[in-house]
Amino acid sequence: MPLKEYLETGPKAARFLFLEVVRVLTVYCDGSCEPNPGGIAAFGWAVYDGKEKVHEFYSVACKGEGATNNVAEYSAVISALSWLLANGYAERRVTVHSDSELLVRQLAGKYRVKAPNLIPLHRRALELAALFREVAFRWVPREKNVEADALSQKARQGALLSHGRGEKARGLAPLVRHLEGGLYAVPSQSDPFKTYTVDLSRNTCDCPDFRARGKRLGYCKHILAVREFAEGAPETHVLCGS
C-alpha cells in the first residue's frame, strides 16, 4: 500500500500523523517605506492553508519620522501573527515567508537587533510566535513574494490618495489613456492641450512636479492617477514594484 494511502486510511495514529504533517499554514509578508526613511511605511500579508487562501490584509504602519522599510516588514509579521491568534490558529504550525533577509535572520536568532526602533518590534514578534505550536521564518526571493508586495503597495496607494494630490489624481484617473506596455498619457489640469507621459514600469513622469519633487517622494499626481486607472482596468498592466 502506498505510504500516502496508508497514512490516510490506516490506523488512527498514522492518520493523525498525516494530518499533522500537511496542515501547515503559510504566511507571505512584505513591507516597504517610500521614501525610506521618513515616508509611508506600508505592509501586506496573505495566509494560505494548503492552496486555499484564508485571509489577506494590508495597512499603513506609520508615516514620517520613524517610518522605515524594516519597521514596515516587522509590522507585517506582527499583524499576521496577531490575526492568526485572534482567529483560533494557535494550535497550528505556521511558516512565515518574507523577502527581507534581515528580518528573517533576526527572528531566527542569527542576527542581532541593533536599531533601537526595531528592538520592541522584534520582541513583540517573538512573543506572538511563542504562542503558536510552532512558527518558522523563511526567506523567499522577491519574485516569490509578489502577492504580499502588491498588498503593501495597495496600502501605500490608499494612503497617498487620501491627501491633496490624491484628490487631484482621482479627478485625472478617468482621463488616463493607456499607450503601450507600462506607458500612459495623462492630461495636464492647468493646460488642456498638454499631456504628460507616465512610465509605470520605471515609476517616472515627465511633468515638472515629478522632476522637482517626485524623484524624492516616489510619485506625483499623474503617477497616482495612472495607478488608480490601472487598478480599475480590466486588462493587466505593468505596475512598478516596491
matplotlib code that plots the C-alpha trace (Angstrom):
import matplotlib.pyplot as plt

x = [0.0, 1.4, 2.6, 0.1, -2.8, -1.7, -1.5, -4.9, -6.8, -4.6, -4.5, -5.7, -2.1, -1.0, -3.9, -3.2, 0.5, -0.6, -2.8, -0.1, 2.4, 0.2, -1.7, 0.8, -0.3, 1.8, 2.1, 3.6, 4.6, 6.0, 6.6, 8.1, 8.6, 8.7, 10.7, 12.9, 13.3, 10.5, 7.9, 4.9, 5.6, 3.0, 2.7, 0.6, 0.3, -1.7, -2.3, -2.8, -3.9, -2.6, -3.7, -6.7, -6.3, -7.5, -7.2, -5.3, -4.7, -2.8, -2.4, -0.1, 2.2, 3.3, 4.2, 7.0, 9.6, 10.3, 9.0, 11.4, 11.4, 12.3, 9.5, 7.1, 8.5, 8.2, 4.7, 3.6, 4.7, 3.2, -0.1, -0.3, 0.5, -1.9, -4.7, -4.0, -4.0, -7.3, -8.9, -8.1, -5.0, -2.7, -2.5, -1.3, 2.2, 3.0, 5.7, 6.2, 7.8, 9.5, 11.9, 13.7, 16.8, 17.4, 14.0, 14.2, 17.7, 16.9, 13.8, 15.7, 18.3, 21.1, 21.4, 21.5, 18.9, 20.9, 18.5, 16.6, 13.4, 13.3, 14.0, 10.4, 9.1, 11.4, 10.5, 6.7, 7.1, 8.8, 6.3, 3.5, 5.4, 5.8, 2.0, 1.7, 2.5, 5.4, 6.5, 9.3, 10.6, 11.8, 13.4, 12.0, 13.3, 11.3, 9.8, 8.2, 6.6, 4.7, 1.2, 2.3, 4.3, 1.2, -0.8, 1.7, 1.7, -2.1, -1.9, 0.6, -1.6, -4.6, -2.6, -1.4, -4.9, -6.1, -4.3, -4.4, -2.5, -4.7, -7.9, -6.4, -5.3, -8.9, -10.1, -7.5, -7.9, -10.9, -8.9, -5.8, -5.1, -3.0, -0.4, 1.5, 3.2, 3.8, 3.3, 0.2, -0.8, -2.3, -3.7, -2.5, -5.0, -3.7, -3.3, -5.9, -3.6, -0.7, -0.2, 2.3, 3.7, 3.9, 6.0, 4.8, 7.5, 10.0, 7.8, 8.5, 6.6, 7.9, 5.9, 7.7, 6.4, 8.0, 11.3, 11.2, 10.0, 8.7, 12.0, 12.4, 8.8, 8.4, 5.2, 3.3, -0.4, -0.1, 1.5, -1.2, -3.8, -2.4, -2.2, -5.8, -6.7, -4.7, -6.3, -9.7, -8.8, -9.8, -6.5, -3.2, -0.7, 2.9, 3.0, 6.0, 7.5, 8.2]
y = [0.0, 3.4, 5.5, 8.4, 5.9, 4.2, 7.4, 8.5, 5.2, 3.3, 3.3, 6.4, 7.3, 7.3, 9.4, 11.9, 12.0, 12.6, 15.5, 17.0, 16.9, 18.6, 21.1, 23.9, 27.5, 29.5, 33.3, 35.7, 39.1, 42.2, 45.8, 48.9, 52.6, 55.2, 57.3, 55.4, 56.6, 59.0, 58.2, 55.9, 52.6, 50.2, 46.4, 43.5, 39.8, 36.7, 33.4, 30.1, 26.7, 24.5, 26.1, 27.8, 31.5, 32.0, 35.8, 38.8, 42.2, 45.5, 48.7, 51.6, 51.0, 54.7, 57.8, 60.4, 60.2, 56.6, 55.1, 52.7, 49.6, 47.4, 48.9, 48.0, 44.5, 43.8, 45.3, 42.8, 39.8, 41.2, 41.9, 38.5, 36.6, 38.7, 37.9, 34.2, 34.1, 36.1, 33.7, 30.5, 29.2, 29.0, 25.2, 25.2, 25.1, 28.3, 29.2, 32.9, 33.9, 37.2, 38.6, 40.6, 38.7, 41.0, 40.3, 36.5, 36.2, 38.5, 36.5, 33.2, 34.5, 34.6, 38.4, 40.8, 43.6, 46.8, 49.5, 50.9, 51.3, 47.6, 46.2, 46.4, 45.1, 42.2, 41.4, 41.6, 39.3, 36.6, 36.9, 36.3, 33.4, 31.7, 31.4, 29.0, 25.3, 26.2, 29.1, 29.1, 32.1, 31.5, 33.9, 33.9, 35.8, 38.9, 37.3, 34.6, 37.2, 39.2, 38.9, 40.4, 43.1, 44.0, 44.3, 46.6, 48.8, 48.9, 50.1, 52.8, 53.8, 54.2, 56.5, 58.6, 59.0, 60.3, 63.7, 66.6, 65.1, 62.0, 64.1, 65.6, 62.1, 60.8, 63.5, 62.7, 58.9, 58.7, 60.8, 58.5, 56.7, 53.5, 53.9, 50.6, 48.4, 50.5, 53.8, 56.1, 59.5, 61.9, 65.4, 68.4, 70.0, 73.5, 73.3, 71.2, 70.9, 69.5, 65.8, 64.1, 60.6, 58.2, 55.1, 52.8, 50.2, 52.8, 54.8, 58.1, 61.0, 63.8, 66.5, 69.5, 68.4, 65.0, 66.4, 68.9, 66.6, 63.4, 61.6, 62.1, 61.3, 58.5, 59.8, 62.7, 63.2, 61.8, 58.6, 58.3, 58.8, 56.1, 53.7, 54.4, 53.9, 50.7, 49.1, 49.5, 48.5, 45.0, 44.2, 43.6, 46.4, 46.8, 48.2, 49.5, 47.5, 48.5]
z = [0.0, -0.9, 2.1, 1.4, 1.2, 4.4, 6.3, 5.1, 5.7, 8.1, 11.9, 13.8, 14.9, 11.3, 10.1, 12.9, 11.8, 8.2, 9.2, 11.4, 8.5, 5.9, 8.0, 7.9, 7.5, 5.1, 5.5, 2.9, 4.4, 2.9, 3.8, 2.3, 3.1, 0.3, 0.6, 3.0, 5.7, 6.7, 4.1, 4.2, 5.8, 4.4, 4.7, 3.4, 4.1, 2.9, 4.7, 3.0, 4.3, 1.6, -1.7, -0.1, 0.8, 4.4, 4.7, 3.4, 4.9, 4.1, 6.0, 6.8, 9.8, 10.2, 8.3, 8.6, 11.4, 12.4, 9.2, 7.6, 5.4, 8.3, 10.5, 7.7, 7.4, 11.1, 11.2, 8.5, 10.6, 13.8, 12.1, 10.5, 13.7, 15.7, 13.3, 13.3, 17.1, 17.3, 14.9, 16.6, 14.8, 17.8, 17.6, 14.0, 12.6, 10.8, 8.2, 7.7, 4.4, 3.8, 1.2, 4.0, 4.8, 7.8, 9.4, 8.8, 10.3, 13.2, 14.1, 13.6, 16.1, 13.5, 13.5, 16.5, 16.6, 16.9, 15.7, 18.8, 16.9, 15.9, 19.3, 20.6, 17.3, 17.3, 20.9, 20.1, 17.0, 19.1, 21.9, 19.4, 17.7, 21.1, 21.4, 18.5, 18.4, 16.0, 13.9, 11.3, 9.5, 5.9, 3.4, -0.1, -3.2, -4.1, -7.2, -5.0, -2.7, -5.3, -3.7, -0.4, -2.2, -4.2, -1.0, 0.7, -2.4, -2.3, 1.3, 0.3, -2.7, -0.4, 1.9, -1.0, -2.4, 1.0, 0.7, -1.7, -4.6, -4.2, -4.7, -7.9, -9.0, -8.7, -10.9, -13.5, -13.4, -15.8, -18.4, -18.4, -21.7, -21.9, -24.7, -24.6, -22.1, -19.0, -20.7, -20.1, -21.2, -18.5, -19.4, -17.6, -15.2, -16.0, -19.8, -21.7, -24.7, -22.6, -21.9, -19.7, -20.1, -17.1, -17.3, -14.5, -15.2, -14.2, -11.9, -13.7, -15.2, -17.4, -15.6, -13.8, -10.4, -10.7, -11.9, -8.9, -6.1, -7.4, -7.6, -3.8, -3.0, -5.5, -7.0, -8.5, -9.1, -12.6, -11.4, -8.7, -11.4, -13.6, -10.6, -9.9, -13.5, -13.8, -10.7, -12.3, -15.8, -17.0, -18.7, -17.0, -16.9, -15.9, -12.4, -10.6, -7.7, -4.2]

ax = plt.figure().add_subplot(projection="3d")
ax.plot(x, y, z, "-o")
ax.set_aspect("equal")
plt.show()
